[in-house]
Amino acid sequence: MEAPVLRLARQFVFEPIAGQRIQGTVRLRIWGQALDPAHPATWAVLIRVVSRDGEEERGVLLPLTTGGESESFGPELAPLILGPLRLAPVDARKGDRVVVELGSRGAARVESPDDGHAWVQFSADILSEDLTTHFKEARSSRKVGKCIYCGLIGEPLSREHVIPEGLNGEFTLIAASCARCRDITSGFEQEVLRNIFGTARIVLQMRSQRPNERPSHLRIQVRRGGKEIEIQVPVQEYPAILALPIFAQPGYLAGRSSSSGIDVVGTAQTQVAGLPLAELRQKYGGEYLGVRLVYQPVQFARAVAKIAYGFTVLTFGLEHIAERYVLPALLGETSDIGRWVGCDRTSPLVPSTGLHAVTLRMEGKEIHVLVRLFAQFDAPEYRVVVGRVL
């Protein structure tokens, strides 16, 4: 068998870590398959503590460790439990990150299971203040077993996508929504998908339940001779423009004890696909060329709140959430969505990489989630005050 070199299959980052000594053991649950029958392959894992910027290595919790001959992968993808593996004690500083690198020694397919359970588990808790996940990465899920909105148990429960599947969302909550609550949340979610994201989804060929019904042309408005008319242009030329609302700061953080609806203080526009407007004007003529965008800010804010709440359940588990501030507004029982959802006046904290990105931040025991849809197109960031942990 070749020298113990890690062929990286997946990297997972716990970030950032409060100052503490990390020690104990780790257990991993994986699936593996040899890709070259002539050369055996086995698992490999490396766990390090690094500074937040990744420039300094604080210590190695688990040096590069690989399986022996008896743990070689077979020709079919099969489950395997690694460990418990003993960790070397490392003193982590506030803001450091624990990086788990999983892969193989030799040519192999290595995956983490998507069955609602953690694939990496430390014997002692690692104190996290933030958890950042970019949704371009591997899919993850959690099995809940009750409605995350009303707590119903016993009736058929459906799967919930944290970010809508129509926006290529991958992270899911399994058995997490009853029929009544699903109807409520899917109502405003579908309104947002059709209106504010509708044409962008078509042009970017995002997931659809009816992909064969995608149109080949879309309408734009052109003003010719003082009259505004509509013309059809091929989908690949259509200027897919997102006009996303910029909200006031969440009322809860601004000290507003009560509010109705949500305050829109601006609009952020960004083109995500299609020909530049100048080229379209040159090609089709006319004094004016544009697209018509329609959306309801309250419905959009509720959709953002649903993402934040789902991500909270995915991160902590429903049983660890003590209070769910945003839930009544999310379900339409109150009209104060602007108290819990808004924009900060500071620069975005979520990086503009990946299609969508979400960050969970703890303010004491309060859960704040930062949501940035279409992050790579420099879209605005939304802060949601979700609730409080136990």
Backbone torsions as a table, in degrees:
resi	resn	phi	psi	omega
1	MET	NA	145.4	-175.8
2	GLU	-65.6	166.8	-179.9
3	ALA	-57.9	153.1	-175.8
4	PRO	-71.1	80.1	176.7
5	VAL	-109.6	132.6	-177.9
6	LEU	-79.3	118.9	169.6
7	ARG	-93.8	103.2	-169.5
8	LEU	-67.7	129.0	175.5
9	ALA	-110.3	-34.0	-178.8
10	ARG	-156.0	144.2	175.0
11	GLN	-124.7	134.1	179.1
12	PHE	-125.8	134.9	-175.5
13	VAL	-121.6	124.7	169.0
14	PHE	-92.9	125.0	-173.7
15	GLU	-150.5	152.9	-31.2
16	PRO	-82.4	167.6	-176.0
17	ILE	-100.1	135.4	172.6
18	ALA	-68.7	154.6	179.5
19	GLY	-58.2	121.1	-177.5
20	GLN	-171.5	164.7	172.6
21	ARG	-93.2	125.8	178.5
22	ILE	-101.2	127.2	-178.1
23	GLN	-158.3	-177.4	179.1
24	GLY	106.2	-136.6	-177.7
25	THR	-134.4	168.4	175.6
26	VAL	-136.2	146.5	177.9
27	ARG	-128.3	137.4	179.7
28	LEU	-125.9	143.0	177.8
29	ARG	-118.0	117.8	-174.1
30	ILE	-134.8	172.4	168.9
31	TRP	-121.7	140.4	-178.7
32	GLY	-141.8	151.8	-179.7
33	GLN	-151.0	128.3	175.7
34	ALA	-71.2	138.0	-178.9
35	LEU	-101.6	-17.3	-179.6
36	ASP	-126.5	102.7	-176.8
37	PRO	-58.3	-25.2	-177.3
38	ALA	-79.1	-16.1	-177.7
39	HIS	-132.4	115.7	-178.5
40	PRO	-64.6	153.1	178.2
41	ALA	-140.1	149.7	178.6
42	THR	-140.3	-180.0	-176.0
43	TRP	-77.7	159.8	175.8
44	ALA	-148.6	141.8	-179.4
45	VAL	-147.2	144.3	177.9
46	LEU	-139.5	132.0	-179.3
47	ILE	-128.4	125.2	-176.7
48	ARG	-129.1	161.2	168.5
49	VAL	-113.3	125.3	-177.7
50	VAL	-128.7	163.4	174.9
51	SER	-68.4	163.3	-175.7
52	ARG	-57.5	-37.5	-179.8
53	ASP	-83.2	-3.7	178.4
54	GLY	78.7	2.4	-175.8
55	GLU	-79.8	-31.1	-176.4
56	GLU	-117.3	137.1	175.8
57	GLU	-98.8	121.6	-178.3
58	ARG	-80.1	-30.7	-178.6
59	GLY	166.6	164.5	-179.4
60	VAL	-106.1	114.7	177.3
61	LEU	-73.1	-40.7	178.8
62	LEU	-139.7	109.9	177.5
63	PRO	-63.4	165.2	-179.1
64	LEU	-51.0	115.3	-176.1
65	THR	-123.0	134.3	-178.7
66	THR	-129.6	160.0	177.5
67	GLY	-76.6	158.0	178.5
68	GLY	-84.9	-176.4	-179.2
69	GLU	-57.5	-36.2	-177.4
70	SER	-71.6	-13.0	-179.1
71	GLU	-107.0	19.6	178.3
72	SER	-64.0	145.6	178.4
73	PHE	-71.3	149.8	176.7
74	GLY	-91.6	-176.7	-178.1
75	PRO	-74.9	-15.2	178.5
76	GLU	-112.1	149.5	178.0
77	LEU	-66.2	122.0	-173.8
78	ALA	-140.2	151.6	-178.4
79	PRO	-76.1	155.5	179.7
80	LEU	-154.4	137.1	175.1
81	ILE	-106.9	125.4	179.6
82	LEU	-102.7	128.5	175.6
83	GLY	101.9	-172.6	12.3
84	PRO	-70.4	138.0	178.6
85	LEU	-105.1	131.4	-175.8
86	ARG	-73.9	131.7	178.5
87	LEU	-95.8	143.5	171.3
88	ALA	-81.8	132.6	-178.6
89	PRO	-60.0	135.1	177.1
90	VAL	-135.5	132.1	176.0
91	ASP	-86.5	111.9	-179.5
92	ALA	-95.2	142.9	175.9
93	ARG	-94.3	162.6	177.1
94	LYS	-60.6	128.7	-180.0
95	GLY	97.3	-10.4	178.6
96	ASP	-70.5	166.4	-179.9
97	ARG	-124.4	144.7	170.6
98	VAL	-100.3	122.9	-177.3
99	VAL	-112.5	119.4	177.2
100	VAL	-105.3	119.4	178.6
101	GLU	-111.9	118.4	-175.8
102	LEU	-114.9	136.7	178.4
103	GLY	-169.4	-141.8	-175.3
104	SER	-141.3	160.5	167.3
105	ARG	-108.6	105.7	-170.2
106	GLY	102.6	167.8	-176.7
107	ALA	-74.0	115.6	-177.7
108	ALA	-154.5	158.5	170.5
109	ARG	-99.3	120.8	-178.6
110	VAL	-125.3	127.9	-179.1
111	GLU	-133.4	157.9	171.8
112	SER	-99.0	142.3	-174.5
113	PRO	-69.4	146.7	177.6
114	ASP	-113.5	68.3	-175.4
115	ASP	-123.7	17.6	177.6
116	GLY	88.5	-1.7	180.0
117	HIS	-115.8	153.7	-179.9
118	ALA	-65.2	138.2	178.9
119	TRP	-91.6	-17.2	174.5
120	VAL	-127.1	129.1	-175.5
121	GLN	-139.7	121.9	177.2
122	PHE	-89.9	149.4	-178.4
123	SER	-71.5	-25.1	176.6
124	ALA	-120.4	146.7	-179.0
125	ASP	-63.8	139.4	170.3
126	ILE	-100.4	121.4	-175.2
127	LEU	-73.6	114.6	-179.0
128	SER	-109.2	138.0	172.6
129	GLU	-105.2	-29.1	177.2
130	ASP	-129.8	154.0	168.6
131	LEU	-139.7	114.2	-178.2
132	THR	-108.7	131.5	178.5
133	THR	-135.5	128.9	173.3
134	HIS	-97.3	127.6	-170.5
135	PHE	-78.0	3.1	171.9
136	LYS	-76.7	-12.9	-175.1
137	GLU	-84.3	-174.5	-174.2
138	ALA	-59.6	148.3	-178.4
139	ARG	-66.1	146.2	176.3
140	SER	-139.0	154.8	-178.1
141	SER	-151.3	167.4	174.6
142	ARG	-141.8	133.6	175.3
143	LYS	-86.7	126.0	-175.0
144	VAL	-101.1	-55.9	178.0
145	GLY	88.5	4.0	173.3
146	LYS	-153.5	160.7	179.4
147	CYS	-66.7	124.9	-177.8
148	ILE	-72.5	-10.8	-178.8
149	TYR	-98.3	-49.5	-176.3
150	CYS	-112.1	-8.9	178.2
151	GLY	83.7	7.6	-177.1
152	LEU	-62.0	135.9	176.7
153	ILE	-126.0	146.4	171.3
154	GLY	106.3	-26.1	177.0
155	GLU	-95.8	163.0	177.5
156	PRO	-56.2	129.7	-179.2
157	LEU	-116.9	139.5	-176.2
158	SER	-99.7	166.8	177.5
159	ARG	-77.3	141.9	176.9
160	GLU	-116.3	128.1	171.3
161	HIS	-85.6	131.9	179.1
162	VAL	-63.5	-56.6	166.7
163	ILE	-96.9	137.1	-174.5
164	PRO	-51.3	142.1	178.2
165	GLU	-60.6	-30.8	178.4
166	GLY	-67.7	-11.6	173.2
167	LEU	-108.4	22.8	-179.6
168	ASN	66.4	29.3	176.7
169	GLY	-67.7	138.5	-176.9
170	GLU	-110.5	-35.5	-173.7
171	PHE	-72.8	134.6	-173.5
172	THR	-133.7	154.3	170.2
173	LEU	-112.7	123.2	-174.1
174	ILE	-93.4	137.2	-178.4
175	ALA	51.5	63.5	-167.6
176	ALA	-131.3	-2.4	-176.7
177	SER	-146.3	128.8	176.4
178	CYS	-79.8	168.7	-174.9
179	ALA	-61.6	-42.2	-177.8
180	ARG	-63.8	-49.0	-178.1
181	CYS	-70.3	-33.2	177.0
182	ARG	-62.9	-39.7	179.0
183	ASP	-63.7	-39.7	-179.7
184	ILE	-65.1	-51.6	-174.0
185	THR	-73.1	-36.2	179.4
186	SER	-69.8	-23.5	178.8
187	GLY	-61.4	-54.9	-179.8
188	PHE	-74.8	-28.9	178.9
189	GLU	-65.3	-44.0	179.9
190	GLN	-67.1	-35.3	177.2
191	GLU	-61.0	-41.5	178.9
192	VAL	-68.6	-43.4	-179.9
193	LEU	-62.6	-38.6	-178.4
194	ARG	-73.8	-42.1	-169.9
195	ASN	-94.5	-65.5	-174.1
196	ILE	-71.0	-31.3	-177.6
197	PHE	-112.8	3.1	-170.2
198	GLY	-56.2	-57.2	-176.2
199	THR	-70.7	-34.5	177.6
200	ALA	-62.1	-39.6	178.9
201	ARG	-64.0	-38.2	179.3
202	ILE	-67.0	-48.9	-175.9
203	VAL	-66.1	-38.9	-179.8
204	LEU	-84.0	-0.4	179.0
205	GLN	53.8	48.8	177.0
206	MET	-77.3	169.2	-173.0
207	ARG	-58.4	143.7	179.3
208	SER	-148.8	147.1	176.2
209	GLN	-73.8	-15.9	179.3
210	ARG	-131.4	65.2	-176.5
211	PRO	-61.5	-28.0	-179.3
212	ASN	-73.5	-11.0	-179.3
213	GLU	-98.3	7.7	177.7
214	ARG	-63.0	135.4	-179.8
215	PRO	-72.7	156.4	176.4
216	SER	-91.7	-18.1	179.7
217	HIS	-133.9	154.4	176.3
218	LEU	-133.0	160.0	-175.0
219	ARG	-92.4	141.9	169.6
220	ILE	-130.3	161.6	-179.3
221	GLN	-102.6	131.7	177.9
222	VAL	-129.8	136.3	176.9
223	ARG	-103.5	117.3	179.6
224	ARG	-127.3	126.5	179.8
225	GLY	59.2	33.9	178.5
226	GLY	83.0	-0.9	179.7
227	LYS	-114.9	138.2	177.9
228	GLU	-92.8	126.2	179.4
229	ILE	-127.9	163.4	176.1
230	GLU	-107.0	137.6	174.1
231	ILE	-129.4	159.9	-179.7
232	GLN	-100.5	133.8	176.3
233	VAL	-125.5	151.6	177.1
234	PRO	-57.5	147.3	-177.3
235	VAL	-55.1	-40.7	-176.6
236	GLN	-67.6	-16.3	177.4
237	GLU	-96.8	-16.8	-172.4
238	TYR	-61.9	129.7	179.9
239	PRO	-77.8	91.7	-178.3
240	ALA	-72.9	102.1	-176.9
241	ILE	-110.3	128.7	172.8
242	LEU	-96.5	128.9	173.4
243	ALA	-116.2	95.5	-174.0
244	LEU	-100.3	136.2	-177.1
245	PRO	-69.2	145.4	169.7
246	ILE	-105.6	118.1	-175.9
247	PHE	-94.9	161.5	169.0
248	ALA	-68.0	165.5	177.5
249	GLN	-58.6	144.4	177.3
250	PRO	-50.5	134.0	-177.0
251	GLY	-56.9	-33.3	179.5
252	TYR	-60.2	-38.5	-179.2
253	LEU	-82.7	-27.1	-179.6
254	ALA	-84.8	-3.6	178.6
255	GLY	87.8	12.8	176.5
256	ARG	-86.4	117.0	-173.4
257	SER	-71.0	-28.6	179.4
258	SER	-149.8	154.3	178.6
259	SER	-160.8	162.5	178.0
260	SER	-127.1	134.8	-178.3
261	GLY	70.6	-147.5	-179.9
262	ILE	-151.4	142.6	-177.6
263	ASP	-90.4	122.5	175.4
264	VAL	-97.2	122.4	-177.0
265	VAL	-109.0	-2.0	179.4
266	GLY	177.0	-179.1	178.5
267	THR	-137.2	136.2	176.4
268	ALA	-107.2	119.8	-178.9
269	GLN	-109.2	137.2	177.6
270	THR	-148.7	139.2	178.6
271	GLN	-95.4	126.7	-174.8
272	VAL	-105.4	-11.2	-179.7
273	ALA	-168.8	169.4	175.9
274	GLY	91.7	177.7	179.0
275	LEU	-73.4	146.5	172.9
276	PRO	-59.3	150.2	-176.9
277	LEU	-58.2	-36.4	-179.7
278	ALA	-61.4	-41.0	179.0
279	GLU	-68.2	-36.2	178.5
280	LEU	-66.5	-40.9	177.6
281	ARG	-60.0	-43.6	-179.3
282	GLN	-65.1	-36.9	-176.1
283	LYS	-77.3	-39.9	-173.0
284	TYR	-108.8	-5.7	177.0
285	GLY	71.8	-174.5	179.6
286	GLY	100.1	158.1	-179.3
287	GLU	-82.0	-23.6	-175.0
288	TYR	-145.6	142.1	175.9
289	LEU	-142.0	134.5	-179.0
290	GLY	-164.2	-177.4	177.3
291	VAL	-128.5	153.7	-177.9
292	ARG	-102.1	125.5	-178.4
293	LEU	-121.3	131.2	-179.2
294	VAL	-131.8	132.2	175.3
295	TYR	-156.4	162.8	177.1
296	GLN	-110.4	113.7	-175.0
297	PRO	-57.0	-37.9	-178.7
298	VAL	-65.3	-42.1	178.9
299	GLN	-65.3	-38.7	177.6
300	PHE	-64.2	-42.2	178.9
301	ALA	-63.1	-38.0	177.6
302	ARG	-66.8	-37.2	177.4
303	ALA	-64.6	-40.0	176.7
304	VAL	-64.3	-41.5	178.8
305	ALA	-62.9	-37.2	178.4
306	LYS	-63.5	-41.3	177.0
307	ILE	-60.7	-47.8	-177.6
308	ALA	-63.2	-42.7	-179.3
309	TYR	-67.1	-43.8	178.3
310	GLY	-61.7	-39.3	178.7
311	PHE	-66.3	-34.6	176.6
312	THR	-63.8	-45.8	178.3
313	VAL	-63.6	-41.2	178.2
314	LEU	-60.2	-39.0	-175.6
315	THR	-76.7	-50.0	-171.9
316	PHE	-98.2	-27.4	-166.8
317	GLY	88.5	143.4	-175.1
318	LEU	-60.3	-33.7	-174.0
319	GLU	-70.2	-15.7	-177.8
320	HIS	-98.9	3.7	178.7
321	ILE	-97.7	117.5	-176.0
322	ALA	-81.4	-45.9	179.9
323	GLU	-132.5	143.0	179.7
324	ARG	-119.9	84.6	-174.6
325	TYR	-55.4	-43.1	-168.3
326	VAL	-81.4	-11.9	-170.1
327	LEU	-61.3	-46.6	-179.9
328	PRO	-57.5	-41.9	178.8
329	ALA	-69.8	-34.9	178.6
330	LEU	-62.6	-39.3	-179.4
331	LEU	-88.0	-0.2	179.1
332	GLY	80.2	13.1	178.8
333	GLU	-78.7	-24.5	173.2
334	THR	-130.6	166.2	-177.7
335	SER	-110.3	19.3	-173.3
336	ASP	-99.8	41.2	-178.4
337	ILE	-59.5	-30.4	179.4
338	GLY	-69.2	-13.0	176.4
339	ARG	-74.1	-27.8	-172.9
340	TRP	-111.4	-18.4	-177.2
341	VAL	-120.5	138.5	177.9
342	GLY	-178.2	-169.6	178.5
343	CYS	-120.5	145.3	173.5
344	ASP	-83.3	159.6	177.3
345	ARG	-87.3	-5.1	-179.6
346	THR	-88.1	172.1	175.6
347	SER	-66.0	151.5	-179.6
348	PRO	-56.6	140.8	176.5
349	LEU	-91.8	-25.1	178.2
350	VAL	-81.5	129.9	-177.6
351	PRO	-66.3	152.1	-178.9
352	SER	-88.9	55.0	177.3
353	THR	-128.0	147.5	-178.0
354	GLY	80.6	158.1	-178.3
355	LEU	-63.5	-52.3	177.7
356	HIS	-129.7	150.9	177.3
357	ALA	-145.8	145.2	179.6
358	VAL	-136.3	137.9	176.7
359	THR	-127.2	133.7	174.9
360	LEU	-102.1	127.1	-179.9
361	ARG	-124.8	138.0	178.1
362	MET	-99.7	128.4	172.5
363	GLU	-111.9	89.3	-168.6
364	GLY	67.9	-120.0	175.9
365	LYS	-101.6	1.6	178.7
366	GLU	-83.4	142.8	-177.3
367	ILE	-101.1	117.2	173.7
368	HIS	-113.9	131.7	179.3
369	VAL	-120.0	130.3	176.8
370	LEU	-101.2	123.2	-175.9
371	VAL	-115.5	129.6	178.0
372	ARG	-135.3	96.2	176.3
373	LEU	-80.2	142.4	-176.5
374	PHE	53.7	46.3	-175.6
375	ALA	-58.9	-37.1	-175.4
376	GLN	-68.4	-13.4	176.8
377	PHE	-99.7	20.1	176.7
378	ASP	61.7	38.7	179.0
379	ALA	-74.1	160.5	-179.0
380	PRO	-67.7	161.4	179.9
381	GLU	-108.1	138.1	-179.7
382	TYR	-116.4	136.4	177.0
383	ARG	-104.1	130.3	178.5
384	VAL	-121.8	122.4	174.2
385	VAL	-87.2	99.6	-169.4
386	VAL	-79.9	-47.4	-176.0
387	GLY	169.5	-144.3	-175.0
388	ARG	-142.3	141.0	177.2
389	VAL	-86.1	165.4	177.9
390	LEU	-65.6	NA	NA
